[in-house]
Amino acid sequence: MTEHEPPPAAVTLAIHPVVRQAVLILVAALVLIPLVSTALGGFKSLGNLRVDPFGLPAQWEWRNYWDILAGARYWRQMGNSLVIAVLTVLLTLSLSAMAAFVFVHVRFFGSGFLFNYLLLGLMFPAATAILPLFIKIRDLGLLDTYWGVVLPQVAFGLAASILLFRNYFRQLPEDLFDAALIDGCGYFGFFRYIVLPLARPILATVAVITFVHSWNGYLLPLVVLNRETLYPWPLGIMAYQGEFSTDWHLVLAFITLTILPVVVMFVAAQRHIVAGLTSGSVKG
């Protein structure tokens, strides 16, 4: 090896950013192409969509979007989805944050067993328990109500939320808690005035994940809700499905309009989400 020849490690490091950028571009394309195709499909006629599903519209059909926005059904379903999602987020944040704080700062007999028991919820999706869940909701008199959808969503989302909060709270310095106790601040005061203001990244992370999961929920509202006036937007797609055909151009326009609030919310909270998910990834 000559004096001016770079070592092999330097060559590897020089290639690494190029490979990383290529992978990121590929991932971005895999995400953006379906979104752009869905949005463009809403501007096409049904015949144009069948002939050219991924190209630009032969004629821009603005009426597809306008008819949906001008209808009362769309806004009613968006309102129903918003009520269900907001209630789910508020309950999930409140319960999971308090539970995670207890697991981190309060020592009691069986805490490890109880935490592991809660984590078992990560192994069982809601679809596997839909029949006993329906029976329980019926016995509680919650069929055809918002709470019949909200409470099961909260229950199935607690395990992952508690795990995220617990990992974040464990990274907070122990000196904060000791100083708070010296100043006469109890557990509740420490949680309210010190932990929560420092936990904005993980709060945003859990809130967005819970909101998106609730916003896109289909199976549970389908089983619990019977009145069309209570349908969230995933059930609203059925209005464009007939017995023998489906208006796919209207379905794509409807999907574009309904996922837009989630995309805006994710972009607005992106900085906090990244900080919340990467907390504790580097030790020291």
C-alpha positions as CSV (number, residue, x, y, z in Angstrom):
1,M,0.0,0.0,0.0
2,T,1.5,3.3,-1.1
3,E,1.7,6.5,1.1
4,H,-1.2,8.2,-0.7
5,E,-3.4,5.2,-1.2
6,P,-6.5,5.3,1.1
7,P,-7.0,2.3,3.4
8,P,-9.9,-0.1,2.5
9,A,-11.9,1.2,5.5
10,A,-11.9,4.7,3.9
11,V,-13.3,3.4,0.6
12,T,-16.1,1.6,2.5
13,L,-17.0,4.7,4.4
14,A,-17.1,6.7,1.1
15,I,-19.5,4.3,-0.5
16,H,-21.8,4.0,2.6
17,P,-23.6,7.4,2.1
18,V,-24.4,6.5,-1.5
19,V,-25.9,3.2,-0.5
20,R,-27.8,4.9,2.3
21,Q,-29.3,7.5,-0.1
22,A,-30.2,4.9,-2.6
23,V,-32.1,2.8,0.0
24,L,-33.9,5.9,1.3
25,I,-34.9,6.9,-2.2
26,L,-36.2,3.4,-2.8
27,V,-38.2,3.4,0.4
28,A,-39.6,6.8,-0.3
29,A,-40.7,5.7,-3.8
30,L,-42.4,2.6,-2.3
31,V,-44.4,4.9,0.0
32,L,-45.1,7.8,-2.3
33,I,-46.0,5.9,-5.5
34,P,-49.2,4.3,-4.0
35,L,-50.2,7.6,-2.4
36,V,-49.8,9.6,-5.6
37,S,-51.5,6.9,-7.7
38,T,-54.4,7.0,-5.3
39,A,-54.7,10.7,-5.4
40,L,-54.5,10.8,-9.2
41,G,-57.0,7.9,-9.5
42,G,-59.6,10.1,-7.8
43,F,-59.3,12.5,-10.7
44,K,-60.1,9.9,-13.4
45,S,-63.2,8.4,-14.8
46,L,-63.9,4.7,-14.1
47,G,-63.0,3.8,-17.7
48,N,-59.8,5.8,-17.6
49,L,-58.8,4.2,-14.3
50,R,-59.2,0.7,-15.7
51,V,-57.2,1.4,-18.8
52,D,-54.4,3.5,-17.2
53,P,-54.4,3.0,-13.4
54,F,-50.9,4.6,-12.8
55,G,-50.7,7.4,-15.4
56,L,-52.0,10.9,-15.5
57,P,-55.8,11.4,-16.0
58,A,-56.8,11.7,-19.6
59,Q,-59.4,14.2,-18.4
60,W,-59.3,15.7,-14.9
61,E,-62.6,14.8,-13.2
62,W,-62.7,17.4,-10.4
63,R,-66.3,16.5,-9.8
64,N,-65.3,13.3,-8.1
65,Y,-63.7,15.2,-5.2
66,W,-66.3,17.9,-5.2
67,D,-69.3,15.6,-5.0
68,I,-67.7,13.9,-1.9
69,L,-66.9,17.2,-0.2
70,A,-70.3,18.6,-0.9
71,G,-72.1,15.6,0.6
72,A,-73.2,15.6,4.3
73,R,-72.3,11.9,4.6
74,Y,-68.6,12.5,4.2
75,W,-68.4,15.2,6.9
76,R,-70.6,13.1,9.3
77,Q,-68.3,10.1,8.9
78,M,-65.2,12.3,9.3
79,G,-66.7,13.7,12.5
80,N,-67.5,10.2,13.8
81,S,-63.9,9.1,13.1
82,L,-62.5,12.2,14.8
83,V,-64.6,11.7,17.9
84,I,-63.6,8.0,18.2
85,A,-59.9,8.7,17.5
86,V,-59.7,11.7,19.9
87,L,-61.4,9.8,22.8
88,T,-59.1,6.8,22.1
89,V,-56.0,9.0,22.1
90,L,-56.9,10.8,25.3
91,L,-57.7,7.7,27.3
92,T,-54.7,5.8,26.0
93,L,-52.3,8.7,26.8
94,S,-53.7,9.1,30.3
95,L,-53.8,5.5,31.3
96,S,-50.5,4.3,29.7
97,A,-48.5,7.3,30.9
98,M,-49.6,6.9,34.5
99,A,-49.1,3.1,34.4
100,A,-45.6,3.5,32.9
101,F,-44.7,6.0,35.6
102,V,-45.8,3.6,38.3
103,F,-43.7,0.8,36.8
104,V,-40.6,3.0,36.7
105,H,-40.8,4.9,40.0
106,V,-43.0,2.8,42.3
107,R,-41.6,-0.4,43.7
108,F,-44.3,-2.9,44.7
109,F,-44.6,-6.7,44.9
110,G,-45.4,-8.3,41.6
111,S,-44.7,-5.2,39.4
112,G,-42.5,-7.3,37.1
113,F,-45.1,-10.0,36.7
114,L,-47.8,-7.4,36.1
115,F,-45.8,-5.6,33.5
116,N,-45.0,-8.8,31.6
117,Y,-48.7,-9.7,31.8
118,L,-49.7,-6.4,30.2
119,L,-47.1,-7.0,27.4
120,L,-48.9,-10.3,26.5
121,G,-51.4,-8.0,24.8
122,L,-48.8,-7.4,22.1
123,M,-49.2,-11.0,21.0
124,F,-53.0,-11.1,20.4
125,P,-54.5,-8.8,17.8
126,A,-58.1,-7.6,18.2
127,A,-59.4,-9.9,15.4
128,T,-58.6,-13.0,17.4
129,A,-61.0,-11.9,20.2
130,I,-63.7,-10.3,18.1
131,L,-66.4,-12.8,19.1
132,P,-66.0,-12.7,22.9
133,L,-65.4,-8.9,22.6
134,F,-68.7,-8.5,20.8
135,I,-70.5,-10.5,23.5
136,K,-68.9,-8.4,26.3
137,I,-69.8,-5.1,24.6
138,R,-73.4,-6.4,24.1
139,D,-73.7,-7.3,27.8
140,L,-72.4,-3.9,28.8
141,G,-75.0,-2.2,26.6
142,L,-72.4,-0.4,24.5
143,L,-73.4,-1.7,21.1
144,D,-74.1,1.1,18.6
145,T,-72.2,3.6,20.7
146,Y,-68.9,5.4,20.4
147,W,-67.7,3.8,23.6
148,G,-68.2,0.4,22.2
149,V,-65.4,1.2,19.8
150,V,-63.2,3.4,21.9
151,L,-62.8,1.2,25.0
152,P,-61.6,-1.9,23.1
153,Q,-59.2,0.2,21.1
154,V,-57.8,1.6,24.2
155,A,-57.5,-1.8,25.8
156,F,-55.6,-3.3,22.8
157,G,-53.4,-0.2,22.5
158,L,-52.3,-0.1,26.2
159,A,-49.5,-2.7,26.0
160,A,-47.5,-1.0,23.3
161,S,-48.1,2.5,24.7
162,I,-47.0,1.5,28.2
163,L,-43.8,-0.1,26.8
164,L,-42.9,3.1,24.9
165,F,-43.6,5.3,27.9
166,R,-41.7,3.1,30.2
167,N,-38.6,3.1,28.0
168,Y,-38.7,6.8,27.8
169,F,-39.3,7.5,31.5
170,R,-36.4,5.2,32.4
171,Q,-34.0,7.6,30.5
172,L,-34.9,10.5,32.8
173,P,-32.2,11.3,35.4
174,E,-32.9,9.9,38.8
175,D,-31.6,13.2,40.3
176,L,-34.8,14.9,39.1
177,F,-36.9,12.6,41.3
178,D,-34.6,13.0,44.3
179,A,-34.6,16.8,44.0
180,A,-38.4,16.8,43.7
181,L,-38.7,14.7,46.9
182,I,-36.4,17.1,48.8
183,D,-38.5,20.0,47.7
184,G,-41.6,18.3,49.0
185,C,-43.0,17.2,45.6
186,G,-44.8,13.9,45.8
187,Y,-45.3,11.3,43.1
188,F,-48.3,13.0,41.5
189,G,-46.6,16.4,41.5
190,F,-43.5,15.0,40.0
191,F,-45.5,13.3,37.3
192,R,-47.6,16.4,36.6
193,Y,-45.0,19.2,36.7
194,I,-41.8,17.5,35.8
195,V,-42.3,14.3,33.9
196,L,-45.1,15.3,31.5
197,P,-43.4,18.5,30.3
198,L,-40.2,16.5,29.5
199,A,-42.2,13.8,27.8
200,R,-43.6,15.8,24.9
201,P,-41.7,13.7,22.3
202,I,-43.1,10.4,23.5
203,L,-46.5,11.9,24.1
204,A,-46.6,13.0,20.4
205,T,-45.3,9.6,19.3
206,V,-47.9,7.6,21.2
207,A,-50.7,10.1,20.2
208,V,-49.9,9.8,16.5
209,I,-49.6,6.0,16.5
210,T,-52.9,5.6,18.5
211,F,-54.7,8.2,16.3
212,V,-53.7,6.5,13.0
213,H,-54.6,3.1,14.3
214,S,-58.0,4.3,15.5
215,W,-58.6,6.4,12.4
216,N,-58.0,3.4,10.1
217,G,-59.9,0.9,12.2
218,Y,-62.4,-1.1,10.2
219,L,-63.2,-4.5,11.8
220,L,-64.3,-3.2,15.3
221,P,-66.6,-0.5,14.0
222,L,-68.1,-2.9,11.5
223,V,-69.0,-5.3,14.3
224,V,-70.1,-2.8,16.9
225,L,-71.9,-0.1,15.0
226,N,-75.2,-0.7,13.2
227,R,-76.5,2.8,12.5
228,E,-75.1,4.6,9.5
229,T,-75.1,7.9,11.3
230,L,-72.4,6.5,13.6
231,Y,-70.2,5.0,10.8
232,P,-66.5,6.2,10.7
233,W,-64.9,6.8,7.3
234,P,-63.6,3.2,6.7
235,L,-67.2,2.0,6.7
236,G,-68.2,4.9,4.5
237,I,-66.4,3.3,1.6
238,M,-69.2,0.7,1.4
239,A,-71.5,3.5,0.0
240,Y,-69.5,3.2,-3.3
241,Q,-69.7,-0.6,-3.5
242,G,-72.7,-2.0,-5.3
243,E,-73.8,-5.6,-5.7
244,F,-72.2,-6.1,-9.1
245,S,-69.7,-3.2,-9.4
246,T,-67.6,-0.7,-7.5
247,D,-67.0,2.9,-8.3
248,W,-63.2,2.6,-7.8
249,H,-62.5,6.2,-8.9
250,L,-64.8,7.5,-6.1
251,V,-63.3,5.1,-3.7
252,L,-59.8,6.4,-4.4
253,A,-61.0,10.0,-4.1
254,F,-62.7,9.2,-0.8
255,I,-59.6,7.5,0.5
256,T,-57.4,10.5,-0.5
257,L,-59.6,12.9,1.3
258,T,-59.8,10.8,4.5
259,I,-56.1,10.0,4.8
260,L,-55.1,13.6,4.2
261,P,-55.7,14.7,7.9
262,V,-53.5,11.9,9.1
263,V,-50.7,12.8,6.7
264,V,-50.8,16.4,7.8
265,M,-50.8,15.4,11.5
266,F,-47.8,13.1,11.0
267,V,-45.8,15.7,9.1
268,A,-46.5,18.3,11.8
269,A,-45.4,16.0,14.6
270,Q,-42.6,14.3,12.8
271,R,-39.8,15.9,14.8
272,H,-41.3,14.8,18.1
273,I,-42.1,11.3,16.8
274,V,-38.5,10.7,15.7
275,A,-37.2,12.0,19.1
276,G,-39.7,9.7,21.0
277,L,-38.9,6.6,19.0
278,T,-35.1,7.0,19.3
279,S,-35.1,7.8,23.0
280,G,-33.0,5.3,24.8
281,S,-31.4,4.0,21.6
282,V,-28.0,5.3,22.6
283,K,-26.8,4.7,26.1
284,G,-24.5,7.0,27.9
